[in-house]
Amino acid sequence: MEVLKIATAGSVDDGKSTLIGRLLYDTKSLTTDKLEAIEKTSKQKGYDYLDFSLATDGLVAEREQGITIDVAHIYFSTLKRSYIIADTPGHLEYTRNMVTGASTSQTAIILIDARKGVIEQTNRHFFINNLLRIKNVVVAINKMDLVDFSEEKYNSIKSDFEQLMAKRDYKEQLITFIPVSALQGDNVVNKSENTPWYFGDTLLEHIEAIDTKDIYHTGSSRFPVQYVVRPKIDEFHDFRGYAGKVYGGDLSVGDDIVVLPSQTKSKIKEILFYDEKYETASRRSSVTITLEDNINVSRGDMIVKQYELPTIEKELTATVSWMDSEKMRHGNKYTIQHGINKVLAKVDNIHHKIEPDYSGIDEDISELRINEIASVTFKLNKPIFYDQFKNHRTNGSFILIDSHSNNTVGAGFIQ
């Protein structure tokens, strides 16, 4: 079944966890024991309603404080598709967690408290979705029950958010506004009689209608080789295949290809999946490819079409989200994990810090602190083959690893 990955974002008490819990409850995705635990805890707290946020807040500190701290992944399905929701924290000090949760998502839901409207954190949440090139964004104006389901209030918040949209650089982004009450269930799964002035889809109807093929399409085919298949049996003594996953566009039998970094040329001979043969491997499919020529191909190499070459350089500039308590400074050395390749990298220049609330950039910096975002140039010890993140999300991103602690200290999006 097709899977859609969704990231949520919102400020403290905007109702992200409650919204997800409501989705699970109304789609009958909560297990009996989970529902009983929610009912019991809600009564213990003296609530006359079910506290659906308990369905997602897994840490003790989250339940005690009523906030989201870590990224929780929630899985549920409807008859149309399966979903993975990353419930990300809204606090400023957990910006890195939001980047982590949203980096692999195809759709985002930004919650806004109808009483507060667009606030500074809303700018930050939208900036990160824009940075990560998330195409489909739902702006869920929540707690409409607390403003008497006012159409005027809804339109005012929508107008303020549209002014924010004018600042983005990713113009292909599709923004959808939905008035909801996560607590009462209005326009989450079922249409609300309290908003007769709203003629759009409910939240579930909208995410079920999103075309994931459009989300994944990038045009350029990328096939990182994860494993060289050489069976040790007489029947397949001469077999040499290359296993991996197709990213970007499709690959077909007969395509003229180039193997990177050697830049050796050949043609695709076969596309295999177990004992089945295919003429075309669609994007996101895991297959084994054989080539017409017996050339040297190793794990970490990349197979691309001859006329769709990526950039091959020993230097790159990227937007980096810093995630470590130890500061990044000029001259620091890290390991860049780009796909399945690892290269040594040195910080050549920290150009400027980017304020993720659309307030501008700060050029007077010499270091990068935790939760900060900056434009950084790295020198590499060997070339890698990459694309700009805006053109190819998979081949245009990487993580930074501290060579001493082996911790992941940052995420980069190639400019």
C-alpha positions as CSV (number, residue, x, y, z in Angstrom):
1,M,0.0,0.0,0.0
2,E,1.2,3.5,-0.8
3,V,2.8,5.4,2.1
4,L,2.6,9.2,2.7
5,K,5.0,10.7,5.2
6,I,3.7,13.8,7.0
7,A,5.4,16.2,9.4
8,T,3.5,18.3,11.9
9,A,4.6,21.7,13.2
10,G,3.1,24.1,15.7
11,S,3.9,26.2,18.7
12,V,3.3,25.2,22.3
13,D,-0.3,24.2,23.0
14,D,-1.4,24.6,19.4
15,G,-2.7,21.1,19.5
16,K,-0.5,19.0,17.3
17,S,-0.6,15.9,19.4
18,T,-4.3,16.3,20.0
19,L,-4.9,16.6,16.2
20,I,-3.0,13.4,15.5
21,G,-4.8,11.6,18.4
22,R,-8.1,12.8,16.9
23,L,-7.1,11.4,13.5
24,L,-6.3,8.1,15.0
25,Y,-9.5,8.0,17.0
26,D,-11.8,9.0,14.2
27,T,-10.2,6.5,11.8
28,K,-10.5,3.8,14.4
29,S,-6.7,3.3,14.4
30,L,-6.3,3.3,18.2
31,T,-5.9,-0.1,19.8
32,T,-8.3,-1.0,22.6
33,D,-5.7,-0.9,25.3
34,K,-4.4,2.5,24.1
35,L,-8.0,3.9,24.1
36,E,-8.6,2.5,27.6
37,A,-5.4,4.2,28.8
38,I,-6.4,7.5,27.3
39,E,-9.9,7.3,28.9
40,K,-8.4,6.4,32.3
41,T,-5.8,9.1,32.3
42,S,-8.3,11.7,31.1
43,K,-10.6,10.9,34.0
44,Q,-7.7,11.0,36.5
45,K,-6.9,14.5,35.3
46,G,-10.5,15.6,35.8
47,Y,-11.2,16.1,32.1
48,D,-14.7,15.8,30.8
49,Y,-13.3,14.9,27.4
50,L,-10.7,12.5,26.0
51,D,-7.1,13.9,26.0
52,F,-6.0,12.6,22.6
53,S,-2.5,14.1,23.0
54,L,-1.8,11.1,25.1
55,A,-1.8,9.0,22.0
56,T,1.5,10.5,20.8
57,D,3.3,12.0,23.8
58,G,5.5,9.0,24.7
59,L,8.1,10.5,27.0
60,V,7.4,11.0,30.7
61,A,8.5,14.6,30.5
62,E,6.1,15.2,27.6
63,R,3.1,13.8,29.5
64,E,4.0,15.7,32.7
65,Q,4.5,19.1,30.9
66,G,1.9,18.6,28.2
67,I,4.4,19.4,25.5
68,T,6.2,17.6,22.7
69,I,10.0,17.3,23.1
70,D,11.2,14.5,20.9
71,V,10.0,13.4,17.4
72,A,7.4,10.7,17.6
73,H,6.4,8.7,14.6
74,I,2.8,7.5,14.4
75,Y,1.6,4.9,11.9
76,F,-1.9,4.4,10.7
77,S,-3.8,3.4,7.6
78,T,-7.1,4.0,5.8
79,L,-8.5,2.0,2.9
80,K,-6.7,4.4,0.5
81,R,-3.2,4.5,1.8
82,S,-0.9,4.2,4.9
83,Y,0.6,7.2,6.8
84,I,3.6,7.9,8.9
85,I,3.3,11.1,10.9
86,A,6.3,12.8,12.5
87,D,5.0,14.7,15.5
88,T,7.8,17.3,15.8
89,P,8.3,19.7,18.7
90,G,7.4,23.4,18.3
91,H,9.9,24.9,20.8
92,L,12.7,27.1,19.6
93,E,15.3,25.0,21.4
94,Y,14.1,21.9,19.5
95,T,14.5,23.3,16.0
96,R,16.9,20.5,15.1
97,N,14.3,17.9,16.0
98,M,11.8,19.6,13.7
99,V,14.4,19.6,10.8
100,T,15.0,15.9,11.5
101,G,11.3,15.0,11.5
102,A,10.5,17.0,8.4
103,S,13.6,16.1,6.3
104,T,12.0,12.8,5.1
105,S,8.4,14.0,4.9
106,Q,6.5,14.7,1.7
107,T,3.7,16.7,3.3
108,A,3.5,19.1,6.3
109,I,0.7,20.2,8.6
110,I,1.4,23.6,10.3
111,L,-1.0,24.3,13.2
112,I,-2.0,27.8,14.2
113,D,-4.0,28.6,17.3
114,A,-7.1,30.5,16.1
115,R,-6.9,32.7,19.2
116,K,-3.2,33.7,18.6
117,G,-3.0,33.8,14.9
118,V,0.4,33.9,13.0
119,I,3.2,34.3,15.5
120,E,7.0,34.2,15.3
121,Q,7.2,30.4,15.6
122,T,4.8,30.1,12.7
123,N,7.4,32.0,10.6
124,R,10.0,29.5,11.7
125,H,7.9,26.4,10.9
126,F,7.1,27.7,7.5
127,F,10.7,28.6,6.8
128,I,11.8,25.1,7.6
129,N,9.2,23.6,5.3
130,N,10.3,26.0,2.6
131,L,14.0,25.1,3.2
132,L,13.2,21.4,3.0
133,R,11.2,21.8,-0.2
134,I,8.0,20.2,1.2
135,K,5.6,20.7,-1.6
136,N,2.2,20.2,0.0
137,V,1.6,22.2,3.2
138,V,-1.6,22.2,5.1
139,V,-2.3,25.2,7.4
140,A,-4.7,23.8,10.0
141,I,-6.2,26.8,11.9
142,N,-7.0,24.9,15.1
143,K,-9.2,25.6,18.1
144,M,-11.9,27.2,16.0
145,D,-14.3,26.2,18.8
146,L,-12.7,28.8,21.1
147,V,-13.4,31.6,18.6
148,D,-17.0,30.6,18.0
149,F,-16.0,29.2,14.6
150,S,-15.6,32.7,13.3
151,E,-15.2,33.0,9.5
152,E,-13.8,36.5,10.0
153,K,-11.1,35.2,12.4
154,Y,-10.2,32.4,9.9
155,N,-9.9,34.8,7.0
156,S,-7.8,37.2,9.0
157,I,-5.3,34.5,9.9
158,K,-5.3,33.2,6.3
159,S,-4.5,36.7,5.1
160,D,-1.6,37.1,7.6
161,F,-0.2,33.7,6.5
162,E,-0.5,34.7,2.8
163,Q,1.8,37.7,3.5
164,L,4.3,35.2,5.0
165,M,4.0,33.0,1.8
166,A,5.2,36.0,-0.2
167,K,8.7,35.7,1.4
168,R,9.3,32.1,0.4
169,D,11.7,31.1,-2.5
170,Y,10.0,27.8,-3.2
171,K,7.1,29.1,-5.3
172,E,5.9,25.6,-6.4
173,Q,4.6,25.0,-2.8
174,L,0.9,24.2,-2.6
175,I,-0.7,25.7,0.5
176,T,-4.2,24.5,1.7
177,F,-6.0,26.2,4.6
178,I,-8.5,24.2,6.8
179,P,-10.4,25.4,9.9
180,V,-10.4,22.6,12.5
181,S,-11.1,21.8,16.1
182,A,-8.8,18.9,17.0
183,L,-10.5,18.5,20.4
184,Q,-14.0,18.2,19.0
185,G,-13.2,16.7,15.7
186,D,-14.5,19.5,13.4
187,N,-13.1,19.1,9.8
188,V,-10.5,16.6,10.9
189,V,-12.1,13.4,9.5
190,N,-15.7,14.4,9.4
191,K,-17.3,17.6,7.9
192,S,-18.3,20.1,10.5
193,E,-21.7,21.7,10.8
194,N,-20.1,24.5,12.7
195,T,-18.4,25.9,9.6
196,P,-21.1,26.2,6.9
197,W,-18.9,28.9,5.3
198,Y,-16.1,26.4,4.6
199,F,-16.5,24.4,1.4
200,G,-13.2,22.6,1.2
201,D,-12.1,19.1,2.2
202,T,-11.6,17.8,5.7
203,L,-8.0,17.2,6.7
204,L,-8.2,13.4,6.0
205,E,-9.9,14.0,2.7
206,H,-7.2,16.3,1.6
207,I,-4.2,14.1,2.6
208,E,-5.9,11.1,0.9
209,A,-6.1,13.0,-2.3
210,I,-2.5,14.2,-2.5
211,D,-0.7,12.8,-5.6
212,T,2.6,11.3,-4.3
213,K,3.9,10.7,-7.9
214,D,4.1,14.4,-8.3
215,I,5.9,14.7,-5.0
216,Y,8.6,12.2,-5.9
217,H,9.2,13.3,-9.5
218,T,12.5,15.1,-10.0
219,G,13.5,14.1,-13.5
220,S,17.2,13.0,-13.0
221,S,17.7,9.3,-12.3
222,R,20.1,8.3,-9.5
223,F,21.1,4.7,-8.6
224,P,23.6,4.5,-5.8
225,V,25.1,1.0,-5.7
226,Q,24.6,-0.6,-2.3
227,Y,25.8,-4.1,-3.0
228,V,27.6,-6.0,-5.8
229,V,25.8,-9.3,-6.4
230,R,28.2,-12.2,-7.2
231,P,26.4,-15.5,-6.5
232,K,28.8,-18.3,-5.4
233,I,27.0,-21.1,-7.3
234,D,28.0,-22.7,-10.6
235,E,24.6,-21.8,-12.3
236,F,25.3,-18.1,-11.9
237,H,29.1,-18.2,-11.9
238,D,29.5,-15.3,-14.3
239,F,26.6,-13.2,-13.0
240,R,27.5,-9.7,-11.8
241,G,24.6,-7.4,-10.7
242,Y,24.3,-4.1,-8.8
243,A,21.7,-3.8,-6.2
244,G,20.3,-0.5,-5.0
245,K,17.3,1.9,-5.0
246,V,16.2,4.1,-7.8
247,Y,15.9,7.8,-6.9
248,G,14.5,10.7,-9.0
249,G,13.4,9.4,-12.4
250,D,13.1,5.9,-14.0
251,L,15.7,3.6,-15.4
252,S,15.0,1.3,-18.4
253,V,16.7,-1.6,-20.2
254,G,18.8,-0.1,-23.0
255,D,19.5,3.2,-21.3
256,D,22.9,4.6,-21.9
257,I,24.5,5.1,-18.5
258,V,27.6,6.4,-16.8
259,V,29.2,4.9,-13.6
260,L,30.5,7.5,-11.2
261,P,33.2,8.4,-10.2
262,S,35.0,6.4,-12.9
263,Q,32.8,7.9,-15.6
264,T,32.8,4.5,-17.4
265,K,30.0,4.2,-19.9
266,S,27.8,1.2,-20.6
267,K,24.1,0.2,-21.2
268,I,21.6,-1.4,-18.9
269,K,21.2,-5.0,-19.9
270,E,18.6,-6.3,-17.3
271,I,16.5,-5.1,-14.5
272,L,15.8,-7.8,-11.9
273,F,13.7,-8.2,-8.8
274,Y,14.2,-11.6,-7.3
275,D,13.5,-14.0,-10.3
276,E,11.4,-11.4,-12.2
277,K,12.7,-9.3,-15.1
278,Y,11.4,-5.8,-15.8
279,E,11.8,-3.3,-18.7
280,T,11.7,-0.3,-16.4
281,A,12.5,0.4,-12.8
282,S,10.4,3.2,-11.5
283,R,11.7,5.7,-8.9
284,R,11.8,4.4,-5.3
285,S,12.0,0.8,-6.5
286,S,14.7,-1.5,-5.1
287,V,16.2,-3.6,-7.9
288,T,19.3,-5.3,-9.2
289,I,20.8,-4.0,-12.5
290,T,23.1,-5.7,-14.9
291,L,25.2,-4.0,-17.6
292,E,26.2,-4.8,-21.1
293,D,29.9,-4.4,-20.4
294,N,32.0,-6.1,-17.7
295,I,33.3,-2.9,-16.0
296,N,34.4,-2.2,-12.5
297,V,31.5,-1.1,-10.3
298,S,31.8,-1.0,-6.5
299,R,29.6,-0.2,-3.5
300,G,29.3,3.5,-3.2
301,D,29.4,4.1,-7.0
302,M,26.4,5.8,-8.7
303,I,24.8,4.8,-12.0
304,V,23.2,7.7,-13.9
305,K,22.0,8.3,-17.4
306,Q,24.6,9.7,-19.7
307,Y,22.9,13.0,-20.2
308,E,21.8,13.5,-16.6
309,L,25.2,13.9,-14.9
310,P,25.2,15.4,-11.4
311,T,27.9,17.8,-10.1
312,I,31.2,16.1,-9.4
313,E,33.3,18.3,-7.1
314,K,35.7,18.3,-4.0
315,E,33.9,21.4,-2.7
316,L,30.3,22.2,-1.9
317,T,28.2,24.9,-0.2
318,A,25.2,23.9,1.8
319,T,22.6,25.3,4.2
320,V,23.4,23.5,7.4
321,S,21.2,23.0,10.4
322,W,23.5,22.5,13.4
323,M,22.4,19.9,16.0
324,D,25.3,19.6,18.5
325,S,26.2,21.4,21.7
326,E,29.8,21.6,20.5
327,K,30.0,24.6,18.1
328,M,30.9,24.5,14.5
329,R,33.9,26.7,13.7
330,H,36.1,27.5,10.7
331,G,38.6,24.8,10.1
332,N,36.7,22.1,12.0
333,K,36.8,18.6,10.3
334,Y,33.8,16.3,10.0
335,T,32.7,13.2,8.1
336,I,30.0,13.9,5.5
337,Q,27.6,11.0,4.9
338,H,26.2,11.5,1.5
339,G,23.9,8.6,0.6
340,I,26.0,5.6,1.2
341,N,29.3,7.5,0.7
342,K,31.4,8.9,3.5
343,V,34.1,11.6,2.8
344,L,36.2,13.7,5.1
345,A,35.2,17.4,5.1
346,K,36.8,20.6,6.4
347,V,34.8,23.8,7.2
348,D,36.2,26.3,4.7
349,N,33.8,29.2,5.3
350,I,30.8,30.0,7.4
351,H,29.2,32.6,5.2
352,H,26.3,33.8,7.2
353,K,23.7,32.7,9.7
354,I,20.2,32.4,8.4
355,E,17.4,33.6,10.7
356,P,14.6,31.1,10.3
357,D,11.9,33.6,11.0
358,Y,12.4,35.4,7.7
359,S,14.1,38.4,9.5
360,G,17.2,38.1,7.3
361,I,20.8,37.0,7.7
362,D,23.7,37.6,10.1
363,E,27.1,37.9,8.4
364,D,29.0,38.8,11.5
365,I,29.6,35.2,12.8
366,S,32.5,32.9,13.3
367,E,30.8,29.9,14.7
368,L,27.5,28.0,14.6
369,R,25.6,27.0,17.7
370,I,23.0,24.3,18.4
371,N,19.7,24.9,16.5
372,E,21.2,27.6,14.3
373,I,21.1,27.5,10.5
374,A,23.9,28.8,8.2
375,S,25.3,28.8,4.7
376,V,28.6,26.8,4.9
377,T,31.3,25.9,2.4
378,F,33.2,22.6,2.8
379,K,36.4,21.3,1.3
380,L,36.3,17.5,0.7
381,N,39.1,15.0,0.6
382,K,37.6,13.4,-2.6
383,P,34.9,14.3,-5.0
384,I,31.3,13.4,-4.5
385,F,28.5,13.4,-7.1
386,Y,25.6,15.6,-5.9
387,D,22.7,17.7,-7.0
388,Q,21.2,20.9,-5.6
389,F,18.7,20.0,-2.9
390,K,16.0,22.0,-4.7
391,N,16.4,19.7,-7.7
392,H,16.9,16.4,-5.9
393,R,16.0,15.9,-2.3
394,T,17.9,12.6,-1.9
395,N,21.1,13.4,-3.7
396,G,21.2,17.0,-2.5
397,S,21.3,16.3,1.2
398,F,23.8,14.9,3.7
399,I,24.5,14.5,7.4
400,L,27.6,15.7,9.3
401,I,29.3,13.2,11.7
402,D,31.8,14.1,14.4
403,S,34.8,11.8,13.7
404,H,35.7,11.5,17.4
405,S,32.3,11.0,19.0
406,N,30.6,9.5,15.9
407,N,27.6,11.7,16.7
408,T,25.4,13.2,14.0
409,V,26.0,16.9,14.5
410,G,24.3,18.5,11.6
411,A,22.2,18.1,8.4
412,G,23.1,19.8,5.2
413,F,21.1,20.8,2.1
414,I,23.3,21.5,-0.9
415,Q,22.8,24.9,-2.6
